[in-house]
Amino acid sequence: MSLFPSRSSARDDDDEYTAVPTIPLEDAPLHTQDHPFCYDGACGCHEDHLLVDEINTAYQDGLLTSNEATNVTRGRTV
């Protein structure tokens, strides 16, 4: 038994690789027909005037309260 590996065993180690999985920390923003706004404030959905007008119309028609409309546009709906 030797304290130093032979040249052939040292070359075998060079061929080994270690794979490290990547785990995303958060989900990508999700936009659906029922939930057009996401939680990401930098997303363009919050600047879409057609979507904002739709929520404003629901608010004006009394279908949403002020807090509900705000929550919807911030992506805070279930």
VOFI-913509 format. One record per residue: residue in three letters; y, x, z of N, C-alpha, C in turn. Coordinates in steps of 0.1 Angstrom, whole numbers, plus 5000, padded with zeros to 4 digits. Each point is the difference from the previous one (the first is absolute). Example, Ala and Ser with C-alpha at 12.3 -4.5 7.8 and 13.67 -1.06 7.14 Angstrom:
<atoms>
Ala494351325078501249915000501250095000 Ser501149964993501150095000501149925008 
</atoms>
This chain:
<atoms>
Met498850085000501249925000501250095000 Ser501049974991501150084999501349935004 Leu500950075005501349935004500949974988 Phe499750074989500849984988499149944989 Pro500549904994499249934989499950094988 Ser498949994994499850084987500949944989 Arg500250084990500849954989499549884994 Ser498749984998499549884994500349875008 Ser499950015013500349885008501549975001 Ala500850104999501449985000500549934987 Arg499350034989500349934987499649855001 Asp498949975007499549875001501149915007 Asp500750065010501049925007501249974992 Asp500350084990501149984991499849874991 Asp498849964998499749884992500149875008 Glu500250015013500149885008501449945001 Tyr500149874999501349945001500049895011 Thr501149975006500149895010500949904994 Ala499549875001500849894995500649935012 Val501349975000500749935010500549874995 Pro499549895005500449874995501549975004 Thr500749934991501349965002500149855004 Ile500649975012500149875005501449954999 Pro500349904992501449954999500449945013 Leu501350035004500549955013500449854999 Glu500449964989500449864999499649944986 Asp500049875000499649934987501250004991 Ala499749994987501049994990500749865001 Pro501249994997500749865001499249914991 Leu499849885005499349894993500949894996 His500049974987500749884995499149904994 Thr500149885005499149894994500949894997 Gln499549904993500749884997500549935013 Asp499250005010500349935013500950095009 His500050134998500850105008500650104991 Pro501149964993500750094990500750125007 Phe500349995013500750115006499050085009 Cys500350135001499150095008500950055012 Tyr499350075008500650065012500950124997 Asp499850064989500750134996501549974996 Gly500950035008501449974998500650074987 Ala499350114996500550084988499449944987 Cys499149905001499449954988501049914993 Gly499850004987500949924991499949855002 Cys498949955006499949865002501149945008 His500650075008501149955009501349994992 Glu500150074988501249994992499849914988 Asp498849934999499849914989500749875002 His501149984993500849885002499349874998 Leu499049994991499349884998499249965012 Leu499450105006499249985013500949965011 Val501150075002500949975010500649864998 Asp500349964988500649874997499049895004 Glu498750034997499049905003499949975015 Ile500150115008500049985015501349935004 Asn501150044994501349935004499949864997 Thr499449964988499949864997499249925010 Ala498950065004499149945011500849985013 Tyr500850105003500949995012501049894998 Gln500749994989501049904998499349865000 Asp498849994995499349875000499449965013 Gly500250095010499549975014498550035001 Leu499450074991498650035001499750125008 Leu501050085002499950125009501250015009 Thr499850055012501150025009500650144996 Ser501150035006500650134998499150125003 Asn499449995012499050105005498850014991 Glu499549894995498850004991500450064987 Ala501149974994500550064988500150155001 Thr500650055011500150145003498750075001 Asn499149935007498650065002499350014987 Val500149904991499350004987500650124992 Thr501350014999500550114992499850145006 Arg499650015012499750135006498550025000 Gly499249914994498650024999499249975013 Arg500649925008499449985014499449865000 Thr499249974990499349875000498550035000 Val499349905005498550015001499449944988 
</atoms>
